[in-house]
Amino acid sequence: MTPFLAGDAVKNYPALANYPPFLWQSAGVAYNNKIYGVPVCRSPVGNALMFQRQLADPVSRQLPKSADDFKQLLKDLTSPQAGVFGFGSSPAAALGMDSGDLFPQIFGAPNNWKLDSSGALIKDFETEEFKAALAYARDLFASGLFHPNSLGYQGRDLTNDFVSGKFVFINFSWNFDTVWRGSIVLNPSARVGVAAPFSAGGTSQPIYYLASANFGTSVLKKADPARIQEILAIYNYLASPFGTEEALFLAYGLEGQDYTWDDHGNPVPTPGGFNNAYVPWRWMAQPPHAQYSPVQTVEYAQVTHAAEQQMLSVGVTDPTLTLYAPSDGKLGPAARQAMRDGLTAIVSGRDPMSNFDQLLADWRKSAGDAIRAELTSALAASNP
């Protein structure tokens, strides 16, 4: 796709040209400095540490600045008698210990991979920071600060319990409108806040794990240039930015038939309208993500903007983001799941901390070393 989308060529498709530059460098789009598809835009903000403000205030007016602060805050907020706990997570996130999740971030582990001073790739699992994070998460669990359903949460159960106020803090994907709106629908006085990144010791600069910002990639099969240009023109229409007539139509359909307007100028879908219909072609391309909620719109914008500024200001990127390792697709999923299961067992106390060394050795043998070798070769090829 490089001849059609690189440099000035992308100006033929103004909505695609509106994509931020980092998106064209995200996973699944660019490899070895060539463009292979059209990305589906999302924010580089991946996960966020969110909390129910109405449950946390006034305690949370001093939000955590260190790991010790966070533990004490969770203690102050946990009341099993009232059915409220400090933190909620799930096995899918290895109880906050998965790559890119909260506890490795607090302790300064790499964002998936890092390059050491010699140029060698080091996985997050292989660092002392990761092991320190694991011990910390295990201590929080042993202290009764996780919601007891954390070992069984699946799908939407985790966010549903957060929205309904069964625990105060969650580290979850930055789909903020869902939890913001859902919380207020259940409790009009509810408000979701976002904690700024903090470091374990509270003195060093915190980090925040930036995501790839790409939800998926549309890849075109080989065809004559005219056909490629025709399809790209369709993608350009689907990528019409927020606020345009095209984007309104693509999201809500026809005024009067599929939506009406509320008193504040927000579109309101009609029952059975287009907004509630699943039409997969809408996701072949998407515009740059805009934070918008029809519920308490101004306050929502203020909260999300401030939170994103805080997270982006200390963001770190995975250095392997645009590199391809065949073994990652073949062997990686099973190896990551085994690691995730093992980490969950350690955090929850089912397995001892000493099991981690064997978990790491198994990961290296089953997939990690092969992935590292391929990423190293790809990195060398991309920096001749």
Secondary structure, 3 states (H helix, E strand, C coil): CHHHHCHHHHHHCHHHHCCCHHHHHCCCCEECCEECCEEEECCCECEEEEEEHHHHCCHHHCCCCCHHHHHHHHHHHCEHHHCEEEEECCHHHHHHCCCCCHHHHHCCCCCCEEECCCCCEEEHHHCHHHHHHHHHHHHHHHCCCECHHHHCCCCCHHHHHHHCCCEEEEEEECCHHHHHHHHHHHCCCCCEEECCCCCCCCCCCCCEEECCCEEEEECCCCCCHHHHHHHHHHHHHHCCCCCCHHHHHHHHCCECCCEEECCCCCEEECCCCHHHCCCHHHHCCECCCCCCCCCCHHHHHHHHHHHHHHHHHCEECCCCCCCCCHHHHHCHHHHHHHHHHHHHHHHCCCCCCCHHHHHHHHHHHHHHHHHHHHHHHHHHHHCC
